């Protein structure tokens, strides 16, 4: 590389010398003045630009890396908070009792339980609204609306619900995160909400007394 550069430099120098020999003294002085004054300025400007650009690039790269790292930390923290909330709700006394005794409960009692669960979870999310809906299912997929809108609840299609609860059952209490859109739902979801995108968390709920599975907990988070 150095040898090649020297050859090019010598070739340019010879060409400049040959050009100068064809000019008179006055023109040579003008050309010399330009070479002495302008070229150093251009060289200094070029190297300053290169160094400045590299410094700005490095600073931006560090800034973006730090920002993305902080976003990742914040996101992980928020997701872990949702997981912890789900665990607390799943092992709440009212949820446990309802799932164990669901088949013996009247419609009136179930309405009362839904109201009490909604009040309990509303207090929990009074300052945070990142969880949009919470639904509890029995092992037979009977539904209890625990928290969320009073109209147009999240209604996954039967085949979609069966797939994710089967997976949740296999994972034995571990959480599953599933991204969904309005095509995942049935009914009027698309007409009411448009192409709504959500992330749902679902997990199996186990009995505190026996350790047996007694239902499922589903949490919907707006994207």
C-alpha positions as protocol buffer text, in pm:
chain_id: "A"
residue {
  index: 1
  type: UNK
  ca { x: 0 y: 0 z: 0 }
}
residue {
  index: 2
  type: UNK
  ca { x: 279 y: 243 z: 94 }
}
residue {
  index: 3
  type: UNK
  ca { x: 473 y: 163 z: -228 }
}
residue {
  index: 4
  type: UNK
  ca { x: 162 y: 218 z: -437 }
}
residue {
  index: 5
  type: UNK
  ca { x: 95 y: 552 z: -264 }
}
residue {
  index: 6
  type: UNK
  ca { x: 456 y: 667 z: -328 }
}
residue {
  index: 7
  type: UNK
  ca { x: 424 y: 583 z: -697 }
}
residue {
  index: 8
  type: UNK
  ca { x: 103 y: 782 z: -728 }
}
residue {
  index: 9
  type: UNK
  ca { x: 258 y: 1073 z: -535 }
}
residue {
  index: 10
  type: UNK
  ca { x: 565 y: 1081 z: -761 }
}
residue {
  index: 11
  type: UNK
  ca { x: 346 y: 1067 z: -1070 }
}
residue {
  index: 12
  type: UNK
  ca { x: 135 y: 1362 z: -950 }
}
residue {
  index: 13
  type: UNK
  ca { x: 446 y: 1559 z: -855 }
}
residue {
  index: 14
  type: UNK
  ca { x: 601 y: 1508 z: -1199 }
}
residue {
  index: 15
  type: UNK
  ca { x: 279 y: 1616 z: -1366 }
}
residue {
  index: 16
  type: UNK
  ca { x: 268 y: 1936 z: -1154 }
}
residue {
  index: 17
  type: UNK
  ca { x: 633 y: 2014 z: -1229 }
}
residue {
  index: 18
  type: UNK
  ca { x: 573 y: 1960 z: -1602 }
}
residue {
  index: 19
  type: UNK
  ca { x: 275 y: 2193 z: -1589 }
}
residue {
  index: 20
  type: UNK
  ca { x: 469 y: 2465 z: -1405 }
}
residue {
  index: 21
  type: UNK
  ca { x: 753 y: 2462 z: -1658 }
}
residue {
  index: 22
  type: UNK
  ca { x: 509 y: 2568 z: -1928 }
}
residue {
  index: 23
  type: UNK
  ca { x: 397 y: 2875 z: -1730 }
}
residue {
  index: 24
  type: UNK
  ca { x: 561 y: 3214 z: -1682 }
}
residue {
  index: 25
  type: UNK
  ca { x: 699 y: 3332 z: -1348 }
}
residue {
  index: 26
  type: UNK
  ca { x: 389 y: 3531 z: -1252 }
}
residue {
  index: 27
  type: UNK
  ca { x: 159 y: 3234 z: -1308 }
}
residue {
  index: 28
  type: UNK
  ca { x: 398 y: 3007 z: -1119 }
}
residue {
  index: 29
  type: UNK
  ca { x: 390 y: 3244 z: -821 }
}
residue {
  index: 30
  type: UNK
  ca { x: 10 y: 3246 z: -823 }
}
residue {
  index: 31
  type: UNK
  ca { x: -6 y: 2868 z: -843 }
}
residue {
  index: 32
  type: UNK
  ca { x: 254 y: 2841 z: -568 }
}
residue {
  index: 33
  type: UNK
  ca { x: 56 y: 3079 z: -348 }
}
residue {
  index: 34
  type: UNK
  ca { x: -257 y: 2871 z: -398 }
}
residue {
  index: 35
  type: UNK
  ca { x: -72 y: 2550 z: -318 }
}
residue {
  index: 36
  type: UNK
  ca { x: 86 y: 2700 z: -6 }
}
residue {
  index: 37
  type: UNK
  ca { x: -231 y: 2856 z: 134 }
}
residue {
  index: 38
  type: UNK
  ca { x: -531 y: 2661 z: 8 }
}
residue {
  index: 39
  type: UNK
  ca { x: -407 y: 2304 z: 18 }
}
residue {
  index: 40
  type: UNK
  ca { x: -303 y: 2310 z: 387 }
}
residue {
  index: 41
  type: UNK
  ca { x: -644 y: 2459 z: 475 }
}
residue {
  index: 42
  type: UNK
  ca { x: -821 y: 2186 z: 280 }
}
residue {
  index: 43
  type: UNK
  ca { x: -605 y: 1919 z: 439 }
}
residue {
  index: 44
  type: UNK
  ca { x: -666 y: 2052 z: 791 }
}
residue {
  index: 45
  type: UNK
  ca { x: -1039 y: 2082 z: 719 }
}
residue {
  index: 46
  type: UNK
  ca { x: -1057 y: 1729 z: 585 }
}
residue {
  index: 47
  type: UNK
  ca { x: -878 y: 1572 z: 880 }
}
residue {
  index: 48
  type: UNK
  ca { x: -1081 y: 1782 z: 1125 }
}
residue {
  index: 49
  type: UNK
  ca { x: -1401 y: 1667 z: 957 }
}
residue {
  index: 50
  type: UNK
  ca { x: -1292 y: 1303 z: 969 }
}
residue {
  index: 51
  type: UNK
  ca { x: -1197 y: 1321 z: 1336 }
}
residue {
  index: 52
  type: UNK
  ca { x: -1511 y: 1515 z: 1427 }
}
residue {
  index: 53
  type: UNK
  ca { x: -1736 y: 1275 z: 1238 }
}
residue {
  index: 54
  type: UNK
  ca { x: -1576 y: 976 z: 1408 }
}
residue {
  index: 55
  type: UNK
  ca { x: -1610 y: 1137 z: 1750 }
}
residue {
  index: 56
  type: UNK
  ca { x: -1979 y: 1216 z: 1688 }
}
residue {
  index: 57
  type: UNK
  ca { x: -2041 y: 863 z: 1557 }
}
residue {
  index: 58
  type: UNK
  ca { x: -1876 y: 705 z: 1861 }
}
residue {
  index: 59
  type: UNK
  ca { x: -2072 y: 929 z: 2097 }
}
residue {
  index: 60
  type: UNK
  ca { x: -2402 y: 851 z: 1922 }
}
residue {
  index: 61
  type: UNK
  ca { x: -2325 y: 481 z: 1921 }
}
residue {
  index: 62
  type: UNK
  ca { x: -2253 y: 484 z: 2296 }
}
residue {
  index: 63
  type: UNK
  ca { x: -2567 y: 687 z: 2359 }
}
residue {
  index: 64
  type: UNK
  ca { x: -2788 y: 453 z: 2155 }
}
residue {
  index: 65
  type: UNK
  ca { x: -2632 y: 146 z: 2318 }
}
residue {
  index: 66
  type: UNK
  ca { x: -2690 y: 287 z: 2666 }
}
residue {
  index: 67
  type: UNK
  ca { x: -3048 y: 387 z: 2578 }
}
residue {
  index: 68
  type: UNK
  ca { x: -3131 y: 44 z: 2437 }
}
residue {
  index: 69
  type: UNK
  ca { x: -2976 y: -119 z: 2742 }
}
residue {
  index: 70
  type: UNK
  ca { x: -3192 y: 93 z: 2971 }
}
residue {
  index: 71
  type: UNK
  ca { x: -3503 y: 18 z: 2762 }
}
residue {
  index: 72
  type: UNK
  ca { x: -3426 y: -353 z: 2795 }
}
residue {
  index: 73
  type: UNK
  ca { x: -3388 y: -322 z: 3172 }
}
residue {
  index: 74
  type: UNK
  ca { x: -3713 y: -127 z: 3204 }
}
residue {
  index: 75
  type: UNK
  ca { x: -3901 y: -372 z: 2983 }
}
residue {
  index: 76
  type: UNK
  ca { x: -3770 y: -674 z: 3174 }
}
residue {
  index: 77
  type: UNK
  ca { x: -3865 y: -508 z: 3502 }
}
residue {
  index: 78
  type: UNK
  ca { x: -4219 y: -433 z: 3382 }
}
residue {
  index: 79
  type: UNK
  ca { x: -4268 y: -785 z: 3244 }
}
residue {
  index: 80
  type: UNK
  ca { x: -4146 y: -934 z: 3571 }
}
residue {
  index: 81
  type: UNK
  ca { x: -4390 y: -711 z: 3759 }
}
residue {
  index: 82
  type: UNK
  ca { x: -4676 y: -847 z: 3547 }
}
residue {
  index: 83
  type: UNK
  ca { x: -4561 y: -1204 z: 3614 }
}
residue {
  index: 84
  type: UNK
  ca { x: -4548 y: -1132 z: 3988 }
}
residue {
  index: 85
  type: UNK
  ca { x: -4894 y: -973 z: 3977 }
}
residue {
  index: 86
  type: UNK
  ca { x: -5026 y: -1281 z: 3801 }
}
residue {
  index: 87
  type: UNK
  ca { x: -4880 y: -1506 z: 4071 }
}
residue {
  index: 88
  type: UNK
  ca { x: -5036 y: -1295 z: 4346 }
}
residue {
  index: 89
  type: UNK
  ca { x: -5378 y: -1298 z: 4178 }
}
residue {
  index: 90
  type: UNK
  ca { x: -5364 y: -1671 z: 4100 }
}
residue {
  index: 91
  type: UNK
  ca { x: -5306 y: -1754 z: 4467 }
}
residue {
  index: 92
  type: UNK
  ca { x: -5552 y: -1502 z: 4606 }
}
residue {
  index: 93
  type: UNK
  ca { x: -5793 y: -1672 z: 4848 }
}
residue {
  index: 94
  type: UNK
  ca { x: -6101 y: -1566 z: 4651 }
}
residue {
  index: 95
  type: UNK
  ca { x: -5959 y: -1699 z: 4323 }
}
residue {
  index: 96
  type: UNK
  ca { x: -5855 y: -2027 z: 4482 }
}
residue {
  index: 97
  type: UNK
  ca { x: -6192 y: -2080 z: 4651 }
}
residue {
  index: 98
  type: UNK
  ca { x: -6385 y: -1988 z: 4336 }
}
residue {
  index: 99
  type: UNK
  ca { x: -6195 y: -2228 z: 4110 }
}
residue {
  index: 100
  type: UNK
  ca { x: -6219 y: -2517 z: 4357 }
}
residue {
  index: 101
  type: UNK
  ca { x: -6593 y: -2469 z: 4416 }
}
residue {
  index: 102
  type: UNK
  ca { x: -6696 y: -2329 z: 4076 }
}
residue {
  index: 103
  type: UNK
  ca { x: -6949 y: -2602 z: 3990 }
}
residue {
  index: 104
  type: UNK
  ca { x: -7146 y: -2542 z: 4311 }
}
residue {
  index: 105
  type: UNK
  ca { x: -7169 y: -2163 z: 4273 }
}
residue {
  index: 106
  type: UNK
  ca { x: -7486 y: -1990 z: 4159 }
}
residue {
  index: 107
  type: UNK
  ca { x: -7500 y: -1719 z: 3894 }
}
residue {
  index: 108
  type: UNK
  ca { x: -7559 y: -1462 z: 4166 }
}
residue {
  index: 109
  type: UNK
  ca { x: -7252 y: -1578 z: 4358 }
}
residue {
  index: 110
  type: UNK
  ca { x: -7037 y: -1570 z: 4044 }
}
residue {
  index: 111
  type: UNK
  ca { x: -7150 y: -1213 z: 3970 }
}
residue {
  index: 112
  type: UNK
  ca { x: -7058 y: -1114 z: 4324 }
}
residue {
  index: 113
  type: UNK
  ca { x: -6718 y: -1281 z: 4292 }
}
residue {
  index: 114
  type: UNK
  ca { x: -6647 y: -1102 z: 3963 }
}
residue {
  index: 115
  type: UNK
  ca { x: -6737 y: -770 z: 4128 }
}
residue {
  index: 116
  type: UNK
  ca { x: -6509 y: -840 z: 4427 }
}
residue {
  index: 117
  type: UNK
  ca { x: -6221 y: -947 z: 4203 }
}
residue {
  index: 118
  type: UNK
  ca { x: -6262 y: -636 z: 3990 }
}
residue {
  index: 119
  type: UNK
  ca { x: -6255 y: -414 z: 4298 }
}
residue {
  index: 120
  type: UNK
  ca { x: -5947 y: -592 z: 4436 }
}
residue {
  index: 121
  type: UNK
  ca { x: -5752 y: -569 z: 4109 }
}
residue {
  index: 122
  type: UNK
  ca { x: -5865 y: -211 z: 4042 }
}
residue {
  index: 123
  type: UNK
  ca { x: -5701 y: -110 z: 4369 }
}
residue {
  index: 124
  type: UNK
  ca { x: -5387 y: -288 z: 4257 }
}
residue {
  index: 125
  type: UNK
  ca { x: -5370 y: -106 z: 3924 }
}
residue {
  index: 126
  type: UNK
  ca { x: -5493 y: 233 z: 4037 }
}
residue {
  index: 127
  type: UNK
  ca { x: -5162 y: 394 z: 3935 }
}
residue {
  index: 128
  type: UNK
  ca { x: -5063 y: 149 z: 3659 }
}
residue {
  index: 129
  type: UNK
  ca { x: -5283 y: 61 z: 3364 }
}
residue {
  index: 130
  type: UNK
  ca { x: -5048 y: -154 z: 3159 }
}
residue {
  index: 131
  type: UNK
  ca { x: -5267 y: -461 z: 3216 }
}
residue {
  index: 132
  type: UNK
  ca { x: -5591 y: -416 z: 3021 }
}
residue {
  index: 133
  type: UNK
  ca { x: -5782 y: -731 z: 3117 }
}
residue {
  index: 134
  type: UNK
  ca { x: -5756 y: -1031 z: 3348 }
}
residue {
  index: 135
  type: UNK
  ca { x: -5966 y: -1343 z: 3287 }
}
residue {
  index: 136
  type: UNK
  ca { x: -5978 y: -1660 z: 3494 }
}
residue {
  index: 137
  type: UNK
  ca { x: -6074 y: -1995 z: 3343 }
}
residue {
  index: 138
  type: UNK
  ca { x: -6165 y: -2321 z: 3510 }
}
residue {
  index: 139
  type: UNK
  ca { x: -6011 y: -2645 z: 3388 }
}
residue {
  index: 140
  type: UNK
  ca { x: -6323 y: -2687 z: 3171 }
}
residue {
  index: 141
  type: UNK
  ca { x: -6267 y: -2333 z: 3032 }
}
residue {
  index: 142
  type: UNK
  ca { x: -6563 y: -2176 z: 3211 }
}
residue {
  index: 143
  type: UNK
  ca { x: -6487 y: -1806 z: 3221 }
}
residue {
  index: 144
  type: UNK
  ca { x: -6468 y: -1553 z: 3507 }
}
residue {
  index: 145
  type: UNK
  ca { x: -6412 y: -1190 z: 3410 }
}
residue {
  index: 146
  type: UNK
  ca { x: -6188 y: -1060 z: 3686 }
}
residue {
  index: 147
  type: UNK
  ca { x: -6071 y: -722 z: 3557 }
}
residue {
  index: 148
  type: UNK
  ca { x: -6116 y: -500 z: 3253 }
}
residue {
  index: 149
  type: UNK
  ca { x: -6380 y: -338 z: 3039 }
}
residue {
  index: 150
  type: UNK
  ca { x: -6742 y: -416 z: 3118 }
}
residue {
  index: 151
  type: UNK
  ca { x: -6820 y: -444 z: 2745 }
}
residue {
  index: 152
  type: UNK
  ca { x: -6642 y: -622 z: 2460 }
}
residue {
  index: 153
  type: UNK
  ca { x: -6416 y: -843 z: 2670 }
}
residue {
  index: 154
  type: UNK
  ca { x: -6119 y: -1015 z: 2511 }
}
residue {
  index: 155
  type: UNK
  ca { x: -6269 y: -1326 z: 2350 }
}
residue {
  index: 156
  type: UNK
  ca { x: -6014 y: -1561 z: 2194 }
}
residue {
  index: 157
  type: UNK
  ca { x: -6147 y: -1804 z: 1938 }
}
residue {
  index: 158
  type: UNK
  ca { x: -6215 y: -2148 z: 2084 }
}
residue {
  index: 159
  type: UNK
  ca { x: -5938 y: -2320 z: 1889 }
}
residue {
  index: 160
  type: UNK
  ca { x: -5686 y: -2052 z: 1988 }
}
residue {
  index: 161
  type: UNK
  ca { x: -5782 y: -2072 z: 2354 }
}
residue {
  index: 162
  type: UNK
  ca { x: -5757 y: -2450 z: 2354 }
}
residue {
  index: 163
  type: UNK
  ca { x: -5407 y: -2436 z: 2205 }
}
residue {
  index: 164
  type: UNK
  ca { x: -5266 y: -2195 z: 2460 }
}
residue {
  index: 165
  type: UNK
  ca { x: -5426 y: -2361 z: 2764 }
}
residue {
  index: 166
  type: UNK
  ca { x: -5289 y: -2695 z: 2648 }
}
residue {
  index: 167
  type: UNK
  ca { x: -4945 y: -2539 z: 2630 }
}
residue {
  index: 168
  type: UNK
  ca { x: -4993 y: -2377 z: 2971 }
}
residue {
  index: 169
  type: UNK
  ca { x: -5094 y: -2713 z: 3115 }
}
residue {
  index: 170
  type: UNK
  ca { x: -4775 y: -2871 z: 2978 }
}
residue {
  index: 171
  type: UNK
  ca { x: -4560 y: -2597 z: 3134 }
}
residue {
  index: 172
  type: UNK
  ca { x: -4712 y: -2671 z: 3474 }
}
residue {
  index: 173
  type: UNK
  ca { x: -4745 y: -2317 z: 3610 }
}
residue {
  index: 174
  type: UNK
  ca { x: -4486 y: -2138 z: 3399 }
}
residue {
  index: 175
  type: UNK
  ca { x: -4596 y: -1832 z: 3200 }
}
residue {
  index: 176
  type: UNK
  ca { x: -4655 y: -1817 z: 2825 }
}
residue {
  index: 177
  type: UNK
  ca { x: -4637 y: -1489 z: 2635 }
}
residue {
  index: 178
  type: UNK
  ca { x: -4836 y: -1476 z: 2311 }
}
residue {
  index: 179
  type: UNK
  ca { x: -4864 y: -1179 z: 2068 }
}
residue {
  index: 180
  type: UNK
  ca { x: -5214 y: -1157 z: 1919 }
}
residue {
  index: 181
  type: UNK
  ca { x: -5422 y: -931 z: 1694 }
}
residue {
  index: 182
  type: UNK
  ca { x: -5794 y: -897 z: 1631 }
}
residue {
  index: 183
  type: UNK
  ca { x: -5793 y: -1206 z: 1404 }
}
residue {
  index: 184
  type: UNK
  ca { x: -5716 y: -1407 z: 1717 }
}
residue {
  index: 185
  type: UNK
  ca { x: -6051 y: -1304 z: 1864 }
}
residue {
  index: 186
  type: UNK
  ca { x: -6408 y: -1390 z: 1779 }
}
residue {
  index: 187
  type: UNK
  ca { x: -6719 y: -1175 z: 1768 }
}
residue {
  index: 188
  type: UNK
  ca { x: -6712 y: -800 z: 1707 }
}
residue {
  index: 189
  type: UNK
  ca { x: -6351 y: -740 z: 1813 }
}
residue {
  index: 190
  type: UNK
  ca { x: -6228 y: -622 z: 1472 }
}
residue {
  index: 191
  type: UNK
  ca { x: -6533 y: -402 z: 1409 }
}
residue {
  index: 192
  type: UNK
  ca { x: -6508 y: -241 z: 1751 }
}
residue {
  index: 193
  type: UNK
  ca { x: -6132 y: -210 z: 1799 }
}
residue {
  index: 194
  type: UNK
  ca { x: -5994 y: -230 z: 1446 }
}
residue {
  index: 195
  type: UNK
  ca { x: -5667 y: -420 z: 1416 }
}
residue {
  index: 196
  type: UNK
  ca { x: -5603 y: -426 z: 1792 }
}
residue {
  index: 197
  type: UNK
  ca { x: -5266 y: -576 z: 1887 }
}
residue {
  index: 198
  type: UNK
  ca { x: -5208 y: -724 z: 2230 }
}
residue {
  index: 199
  type: UNK
  ca { x: -4975 y: -947 z: 2426 }
}
residue {
  index: 200
  type: UNK
  ca { x: -5135 y: -1209 z: 2647 }
}
residue {
  index: 201
  type: UNK
  ca { x: -4986 y: -1396 z: 2937 }
}
residue {
  index: 202
  type: UNK
  ca { x: -5141 y: -1727 z: 3035 }
}
residue {
  index: 203
  type: UNK
  ca { x: -5046 y: -1971 z: 3307 }
}
residue {
  index: 204
  type: UNK
  ca { x: -5195 y: -2269 z: 3487 }
}
residue {
  index: 205
  type: UNK
  ca { x: -5328 y: -2204 z: 3838 }
}
residue {
  index: 206
  type: UNK
  ca { x: -5263 y: -2465 z: 4104 }
}
residue {
  index: 207
  type: UNK
  ca { x: -5434 y: -2531 z: 4434 }
}
residue {
  index: 208
  type: UNK
  ca { x: -5241 y: -2411 z: 4737 }
}
residue {
  index: 209
  type: UNK
  ca { x: -5372 y: -2708 z: 4935 }
}
residue {
  index: 210
  type: UNK
  ca { x: -5325 y: -3001 z: 4697 }
}
residue {
  index: 211
  type: UNK
  ca { x: -5091 y: -2869 z: 4425 }
}
residue {
  index: 212
  type: UNK
  ca { x: -5333 y: -2989 z: 4159 }
}
residue {
  index: 213
  type: UNK
  ca { x: -5423 y: -2765 z: 3865 }
}
residue {
  index: 214
  type: UNK
  ca { x: -5755 y: -2590 z: 3920 }
}
residue {
  index: 215
  type: UNK
  ca { x: -5767 y: -2344 z: 3629 }
}
residue {
  index: 216
  type: UNK
  ca { x: -5590 y: -2084 z: 3419 }
}
residue {
  index: 217
  type: UNK
  ca { x: -5512 y: -1715 z: 3448 }
}
residue {
  index: 218
  type: UNK
  ca { x: -5501 y: -1494 z: 3136 }
}
residue {
  index: 219
  type: UNK
  ca { x: -5372 y: -1135 z: 3138 }
}
residue {
  index: 220
  type: UNK
  ca { x: -5400 y: -908 z: 2832 }
}
residue {
  index: 221
  type: UNK
  ca { x: -5158 y: -620 z: 2781 }
}
residue {
  index: 222
  type: UNK
  ca { x: -5214 y: -359 z: 2512 }
}
residue {
  index: 223
  type: UNK
  ca { x: -4918 y: -356 z: 2276 }
}
